[in-house]
């Protein structure tokens, strides 16, 4: 192809041998990402089973279930900074292989857990491994695709998240129908082995030629701050009292430590995260949008599993199949989002996407014990469509704001805000759900013995467990539990929708609009590249 005389030649930055196999490399990266996403989506449909008493489950309380999710996401988020820096310094392929091996070991140990405490511990180990997987996949992607193809590749990468959402619940449902609950973790092991072989053969290594020093003190501050903050929020939900000393102290302590983390990063010569990037409105708005949309969506995903299984009485497999519309929408629209962005600009596309997510979340207010399945499928499809038009554009905005050699750090920022937003969403919205449910159900527990009353008030699963032991006399308590949960779900859905609306406002104000069209030169006027600096 000839190059117009007035246009500068674009010098390829990717070696030709790597460029030729870039799509095969992307397929391997998607497969690696799949095991991380698959695990979380499987766990969402298994929470009811794990909450059941032994031998069916582990008898986990709602707080323990939240920590089984949050131990993973908090360790994941806390270590992403270091994982991204290590990938840039040591080689992204090396840390990717390390992370996948560790994730596989943690999965096998989680499958053999004998108590909620053990499950929480091994989930944390899985989060440790996953912290080295997800940022490395995006960093490798940025180094095997030229800049003009990166939006397309990122769209496909984001669509693979939808694939994981689709496969996870269905796989989890099938496994729970035929095997014990630990099989949802054991299934990761063969996936890990296949990913390792493919990665060794296909994926090239890359690194930052001028890496900075590591920042262990900053990483420790981030981990301590996040754990304290989310622990306090979960504790508030357990006590149904956010003014208790055991709640306020960790929350305030977490905020103070996180402020210290930001101050340390601003002064550090080699920060784990370069705070100066947040001075760019587009960059800050993109990471804020990532955090807010996952805050809203993860909280709803957590309580929707209980709605579908505990209130509607559907199996884990049936619940997984109902998530398909959300996953299909992401898989279909994520790779195509770049075309809409080219036409209307990132600001309009992401704002509309966030509004669709908010509308889907608000629709949960209309759900009751008899809502038709087609209505639920439509709502999930709307949510998935909104997500598909938010995640690829904001991910492109984050990754292209940084130089290619800092791809590991950029990916760490992107995924950190995503995971922290999701973890806080589960903690905050889970606490709201627990508090409202406890308040509504307490009036129906007066006839129970004191010990049974305390247990029954913890969650809908606990209430239904007590009602089942009561036989026919427990039927009114089952109805009361369903009503109390639906009422709590409505309150939580409103909170989720408000958060998504806040995200829409942020992207509407700060994301860049449609780029101006390149000026067409007059016949006697030299061509000026659209990206030339004036």
Helices and strands as residue ranges (DSSP letters): H 16-20, H 22-51, H 62-90, H 92-111, H 116-144, H 147-178, H 183-202, H 216-239, H 245-267, G 275-279, H 281-306, I 307-311, H 316-322, H 324-333, G 334-336, H 337-344, H 346-362, G 363-366, H 373-388, H 391-399, G 404-406, H 407-441, G 442-444, H 450-456, H 460-469, G 471-474, H 475-510
